[in-house]
């Protein structure tokens, strides 16, 4: 397995956003990609997750189900449930 260069890893991060998605492209785990990022001093795209979670929150409060959100954001229903757990809609 050839490890990507710092420049390649930065480009992949812009395209795939998460370590897990980059890992899928290389056939490795997200943890392996995390080690690569740390080696090069590349930070995670935390802003991406925060922005995504904000969108999930707004759509959840608007009435979308965890199933619909999972499909829309290509996440598992379990992940959506964890994200939405802290902000249940107040009726």
N, C-alpha and C positions, 0 to 999 in steps of 0.2 A: 504494500500500500504506500502510495506516494503522498506525503503530507503537503497540503497547499502552502504556497508562500503567503507572506503577510498581505500582499496586494491582492492575491487571489481570494484569501479568506475575507477580506473587507468587501470585495465585490460580491462574493457569495452571500455575505450577511445582508447586503442591500437587497438582494434578490429573494432569498429564502427566509430572512428575518430571525429564525430561531436556530439554536444549536441542533435541535432534533431534526429539523428539516435539512440542514446542511449535512448532518450525519447520514441521513437517508441517501443523499447523493453520492457519498463516499463509502457507504456500506459499513459505517461505524456508529457508535452510540453518540448521543448528545454530550455525554460526559467526556468523550474523547475530543470532541470539537471544543468543549470548554477548556480542556488542557491546552489545545492549540492556541485558543484565543489568549489564555494567560501567558503562554510562552511569548507571544508577540505583543502583549500589553493592550489587547483590543477589548474594550468594554462591551457588555451585552447591549442589545437594543431595548433596554427597559422601557423607554418611551413608547415603543411599539406596543408592548403588553399593556401599559397604562392606558394608551389611547384605545386599544381594542376593548379592554375591560370597561372603559367609560361608555363605549358604543353598546356593549352588551347590556350594561346597566340601564341605559335609556330605552333600549328595545324591550328589555324585560319588564320595565315599569310601564311600557306602552301596551303590554299584554302578550308578547310573544312567549311561547312555551320554551322550556329548555331543549326540547327536541328540535324545534324550529331554529333556535339559536345555534345549536350544535351543527346542524346542517349548513347554516349560513356562514359560520366562522370556521368550519372544518375542524371542529374540536369534538371531544367525546361529551356525552351528556353529563358524565361525572365531573368533568372539568368545568362545564357551564354551571352545574349545581354548586360547586365550590365557589365560583366567582359570584354567583347571585345570592349565596347564602347570607352574606352580610348586608344585603339591601333588599329585603322583601318589601313588596308593595304594601303601602298602608291604605286600607279601604276607607 
